[in-house]
Amino acid sequence: MNIIHLAAVPGEEPTAADLAAIEAEMPLIEAEQDLLEVEIAALTTGPALSELARHRIRNAERRVAQVARRLATVAPKTGDVA
């Protein structure tokens, strides 16, 4: 059951460039998702965080930083202002 009722807006589909940008950022999205999963697992273990859990969090954070750094050097954004 879908609780969010949004109708598709005609002409608002992602362009090929939008899809290419998402595809290029997919490694970062996946690394951030992995970090989130590790953080959630650590939060649900209770107050006694094990050294292994800390190690997993550090590894996931390091992976996010590595992927973000690689994306920033491979394809720097030019003229992109939010």
N, C-alpha and C positions, 0 to 999 in steps of 0.2 A: 504494500500500500504506500503510495507516494503522498506525503503530507504537505509537500511544497507544490503548489499549483502555479506553475509558470508556463505560459504559452510561448512557443518559439516566436521570435520577432522576425518577420520576413526581412531578408537582406542583412541579418546580423550574424551570419555564420562566420566562423574563423576563416581567414584567408590562408593561402598556401604559406605566406610569410609568417603568419601567426603560428601555424602548425609546425613550421620549421624551427621557430624560436622555442616552442615548447619542447620539441624533440631534442634540441641542443641543450636545454636546461634539465632534461630528464635525469642525468646522473646526479645532479645536485638535489633534485626533488627526491630521488630515491635515498640518497645519503641522509637528507634531513628527516625523511620518514623513518629510516633505521634508527637515527638518534632519538627521535620521539618515542619509538617503541622501547628502546633501552631505558629511557628516562621513566616511562610509565611503569615498566617492570620494576625498576628500582623503587619507585614511590609506593608500589603495592606490596613490597616486602616488609614494610614496617620500619620502625626507628633504627634497627640494627642493619646498616648497609654494609654488605660484605666487601672485602677487598676486590673480589672478582667483579662485583657489580660496579665498583668505582673504576676498575680497569676497563670494563666494557663501555662505560660512559666516556672515558677519556679517549678510547679508540674511535668511538663513533664521532666525537667532537673533532678529533684529528682528521678523520675521513671527510667530514663536511668542509673543514678548512682547506684540505688538499684539493677537493673537487672545485670549490669556489675559486681558489687561486688559479687553477688550471683554466677554468672558464673565463676568468677575468683576463688572462694573458692570451688566450686563443682568440677570443672575439670581444675586444673592448667595444662598448656601446658608444656610438658617436651621435651627438645631437639628441639623445634620449633624455627628455626632461619630463618628470612626472607632474 
